[in-house]
Amino acid sequence: MSDEFGKAVFRPAGQRVREDEDSRIGFEEWNLIDTDGIEDLVKKMLRAGFKLAEDEYECTAWFAVQYADDAPTSPGSIVVQLPLGPNEDSGPQWMFSLYEMVRYMIDVNQDNDGTVVESSREYFEELRNEFRELADIIDSTLRGEKYVEK
């Protein structure tokens, strides 16, 4: 993939991290392979399922290192789970790299000379400031100070 200047860029994408039977999404898992009128049935099921998931459940996200016993993950890897499994601990999960997301944002918002395009400058500054605030919160927590929401 490349940007409007022909510069190669990559788009961060989530990676499936759960492959058990309860977390798969597909025609075989939902027994839809040989069904007549499958298109209408699938549309109805998806609409109903996503409506239910949206109304009654929340997607969850956490840093992978919190629960990774021996999985090789960076501290900025974020796992997102959709509420589509039979219980709250099973559902499709994807892992995203915060590092890759930031690198992608930089790659697509730089001019050929490496400077940030003017239209994105304010967003970069806001993101930088929020990351600094988070770093300050982490530092104070490591010093044993209780975090108080501002």
N, C-alpha and C positions, 0 to 999 in steps of 0.2 A: 504494500500500500504506500502511496506517496501523497504529499500535500500539493497545494496548487503551484508550488515552485519546483515540483519534481523531486523534492527531498524525501528520502525514505523515512517512514515513520511506522511505528507499531501501535496497535490498539490493544490496551490491556484487556484480557479476557479471563473470565473465571474458569477454574479447572474443577471438574467433578472430583469430590473427595469421598463420596460415599457410594458404594456399589452394591449394597445389600438388596434383597428382594423387595423390601418395603419402600425403598427410595427411588426405584426406577420409574421413569415415565415413558410409556410407549404402548404401541398397539398390542404386542404380545402380553405384556404385563396386565393390560386392561381387558384381555380376551376379545379384541375387536378385529382380529385378522379376517375372518370369513363372514362378517356381518353384512346383510343387505342394507342399503341406505346408510352406509357408514358415515358419509360426509355430514348429513344432517344430525345423525346421532352424536358424532364427535363434537360438532358445534354446540349442540344443546348441553352435552356433558361438560364441556370446557366452560361454557358460560355459567352454568350452575355451580361448578366446582370453584371457579375463580371468584364468583360472587360470594359463595360461602366462605372461602378463605379470606376474602377482603373484609367481610362483615364480622366474622367471628374469631379470626386468628390473626396473629401478627407474624411477619417474617422476623427471624432472629438473626443477630450477627454477633460475633465475638472474635477476639484475637486468637488465632490458631495456637499460639504458644501457651495459652492458658490451659488447654486440654490435650496438647500433643505430647504423648509419652516419649516416643522416639521418632516421630515424623520430622523430617528435615524441613523446617519452616523458618522464615525470617520473622523477627519481632513484629513487622508490619503486615504480616499476612492476616487477612480478615476472612472468616468463614461466614457465608450467608446461607441460611436454611429456609426453604419455602415450607409453609404449613400444609403440605399435601400428603403426608404419610398417615398411617393408621393411628399413630400416637405422637406426642410432642417430641419424642427423641428420635423419630425416624421420618425422614423426608429428604428430598433432594438437597444436596449441599454443594456449594461452589466456593472455591477459595480465590480471593483476589489479593494482589500484592499492592499495598499502598505505595511502595517505591515505584513499581511499574506505572501506576496511575499518574503519579507526579511526573515521571519521566515522559510519559505520553503527552501530558498537558504542556510540558516544556517543548517537546519536539514539534508539536503542531502550532505553537504560538511564538516561534522564533523566526526572525528574519534571517536571511542568508549570512549576515555578519554576526549572528548569535544573540542579538538584542531581542528583547520581548516586543512583539508588535504592540503599538500604542493602545489599540482597542482592548487588549487583554491586561495591560499593566495594573489597573486598579484591582482586578480579580487576583492577580498574583500577589499583590501587596496584602490583600485581605487574607489570603490563604497563608502567606508567610507569617502574618501577625497571629493568626489562630494557632499555627504550629508552635510558635514561640510561647504563646500562653499555655498550651498543653505541656510543653517542656518545663515551664515554670511550675506548673501544678505537679508534675512528676517529681521534679527536684525537691519541692517542699514536702511531698509525701515521703520521699526517701530520707529526708531529714527528721521524719517523725511528726511532722505538723499535720494537724487534721485539716482536710480539705473542706472549705466552706464555699458553697455556690454563691457567685456574685449576683 
